[in-house]
């Protein structure tokens, strides 16, 4: 999508990107000890800014820089929600709260003040009046470490179900007029797909009746969505619909059973 809203200055030095990279500068509000969970794509950390009656709330951010909800790819957004759920379970196990709330802000009118997409996960208590409470302060590193330690222990001990494997089946017939151009792009896309995180296998063959079949195995539906939104893959999708295919069919399937052997 073109002309996405942006409010970050051209020379914006993103504090969340610095935290993700471990390159904090003197005077930074964040600290590496605030981090409670970090994967190759997501980071969750205790916020340095606290509402007075909801201490220890957590921010979940994608490691890659996206300014707001308009620009974040849908697959990455799903990953933010999955990590937020894990944090909520860890909070529930350690904080002893009455409930949980999540919030996410976009643009100045939406109360965004750091130009890197982030989602708040708040512990909630009876009559805490979070949405009207204006009492905020910057918590000390020691205060944050107290809560971060609880959450890290809880997250490390979580029994969290692995995402279901997904199998994508793509069947197509190629318009002979564009077969040469299609072949060049198909080779590029296959090489790109095989290098993507979350894609476990990617194979294409041609059936005896001329139909081309691609089988792609993904570690999760989230990985499917990330690949779907890849910019070069989207170029290939548009070209396929406009020129390459005389017909196609796409199926995304949950893997219900997976077993076998190797001799």
HUVENLIN-V589564 format. One record per residue. N is the residue number from 1. RES is the residue in three letters. PSI is psi in whole degrees, 0 to 359 (999 if undefined). OMEGA is omega as a letter, one per 30 degrees, with the letter a starting at -180 (NA if undefined). Layout:
n: <N,N>
res: <RES,RES>
psi: <PSI,PSI>
omega: <OMEGA,OMEGA>
This chain:
n: <1,2,3,4,5,6,7,8,9,10,11,12,13,14,15,16,17,18,19,20,21,22,23,24,25,26,27,28,29,30,31,32,33,34,35,36,37,38,39,40,41,42,43,44,45,46,47,48,49,50,51,52,53,54,55,56,57,58,59,60,61,62,63,64,65,66,67,68,69,70,71,72,73,74,75,76,77,78,79,80,81,82,83,84,85,86,87,88,89,90,91,92,93,94,95,96,97,98,99,100,101,102,103,104,105,106,107,108,109,110,111,112,113,114,115,116,117,118,119,120,121,122,123,124,125,126,127,128,129,130,131,132,133,134,135,136,137,138,139,140,141,142,143,144,145,146,147,148,149,150,151,152,153,154,155,156,157,158,159,160,161,162,163,164,165,166,167,168,169,170,171,172,173,174,175,176,177,178,179,180,181,182,183,184,185,186,187,188,189,190,191,192,193,194,195,196,197,198,199,200,201,202,203,204,205,206,207,208,209,210,211,212,213,214,215,216,217,218,219,220,221,222,223,224,225,226,227,228,229,230,231,232,233,234,235,236,237,238,239,240,241,242,243,244,245,246,247,248,249,250,251,252,253,254,255,256,257,258,259,260,261,262,263>
res: <UNK,UNK,UNK,UNK,UNK,UNK,UNK,UNK,UNK,UNK,UNK,UNK,UNK,UNK,UNK,UNK,UNK,UNK,UNK,UNK,UNK,UNK,UNK,UNK,UNK,UNK,UNK,UNK,UNK,UNK,UNK,UNK,UNK,UNK,UNK,UNK,UNK,UNK,UNK,UNK,UNK,UNK,UNK,UNK,UNK,UNK,UNK,UNK,UNK,UNK,UNK,UNK,UNK,UNK,UNK,UNK,UNK,UNK,UNK,UNK,UNK,UNK,UNK,UNK,UNK,UNK,UNK,UNK,UNK,UNK,UNK,UNK,UNK,UNK,UNK,UNK,UNK,UNK,UNK,UNK,UNK,UNK,UNK,UNK,UNK,UNK,UNK,UNK,UNK,UNK,UNK,UNK,UNK,UNK,UNK,UNK,UNK,UNK,UNK,UNK,UNK,UNK,UNK,UNK,UNK,UNK,UNK,UNK,UNK,UNK,UNK,UNK,UNK,UNK,UNK,UNK,UNK,UNK,UNK,UNK,UNK,UNK,UNK,UNK,UNK,UNK,UNK,UNK,UNK,UNK,UNK,UNK,UNK,UNK,UNK,UNK,UNK,UNK,UNK,UNK,UNK,UNK,UNK,UNK,UNK,UNK,UNK,UNK,UNK,UNK,UNK,UNK,UNK,UNK,UNK,UNK,UNK,UNK,UNK,UNK,UNK,UNK,UNK,UNK,UNK,UNK,UNK,UNK,UNK,UNK,UNK,UNK,UNK,UNK,UNK,UNK,UNK,UNK,UNK,UNK,UNK,UNK,UNK,UNK,UNK,UNK,UNK,UNK,UNK,UNK,UNK,UNK,UNK,UNK,UNK,UNK,UNK,UNK,UNK,UNK,UNK,UNK,UNK,UNK,UNK,UNK,UNK,UNK,UNK,UNK,UNK,UNK,UNK,UNK,UNK,UNK,UNK,UNK,UNK,UNK,UNK,UNK,UNK,UNK,UNK,UNK,UNK,UNK,UNK,UNK,UNK,UNK,UNK,UNK,UNK,UNK,UNK,UNK,UNK,UNK,UNK,UNK,UNK,UNK,UNK,UNK,UNK,UNK,UNK,UNK,UNK,UNK,UNK,UNK,UNK,UNK,UNK,UNK,UNK,UNK,UNK,UNK,UNK>
psi: <135,161,45,143,133,142,355,138,160,326,28,125,97,121,329,323,321,318,315,318,349,31,55,146,158,136,357,141,330,161,148,332,347,338,128,340,132,128,186,348,340,150,134,135,153,127,141,341,122,140,141,328,12,59,151,21,160,146,136,125,146,144,323,152,117,133,321,185,332,329,344,131,149,324,323,323,319,320,323,316,320,318,322,321,317,317,318,317,318,319,316,325,342,327,333,36,174,340,185,147,148,146,150,132,148,130,160,320,340,14,21,134,355,129,53,124,132,147,131,139,111,132,137,147,155,129,29,343,41,316,349,350,122,3,107,155,162,117,147,158,325,319,317,321,326,312,322,322,316,313,319,316,317,319,321,330,4,138,96,124,137,146,149,140,147,140,126,127,119,118,136,160,137,136,118,330,332,18,319,313,319,317,319,315,322,320,318,314,322,315,320,316,317,339,356,136,138,349,117,330,147,111,143,139,165,124,167,335,9,352,134,136,125,130,122,125,127,150,345,164,327,317,324,314,323,315,321,324,359,134,317,325,321,324,316,322,314,317,322,314,324,323,316,319,135,337,155,162,134,132,130,120,137,140,107,325,145,105,164,195,163,131,999>
omega: <a,l,l,l,l,a,l,l,a,a,a,l,a,a,a,l,l,l,l,a,a,a,a,l,l,a,l,l,a,l,a,l,l,a,a,l,l,l,l,a,a,l,l,a,l,a,l,a,a,l,a,a,a,a,l,a,a,l,l,a,l,l,l,a,l,a,a,a,a,a,a,l,a,l,l,l,l,a,l,a,a,l,l,l,l,l,l,l,l,l,a,a,a,a,a,a,a,a,a,l,l,l,l,a,a,l,a,a,l,l,l,l,l,a,l,a,l,l,l,l,a,l,a,a,l,l,l,l,a,a,l,a,a,a,a,l,l,a,l,l,a,l,a,a,l,a,a,l,l,a,l,l,a,a,l,a,a,l,a,a,l,l,l,l,l,l,l,l,a,a,a,l,a,l,a,a,a,a,a,l,l,a,l,a,a,l,l,a,l,l,l,a,a,l,a,l,l,l,a,l,a,a,l,l,l,a,a,l,l,l,l,a,l,l,l,l,a,a,a,l,l,l,l,a,l,l,l,a,l,a,a,l,l,l,a,l,a,l,l,a,a,a,a,a,l,l,l,l,a,l,l,a,l,l,a,l,a,a,a,l,l,l,NA>
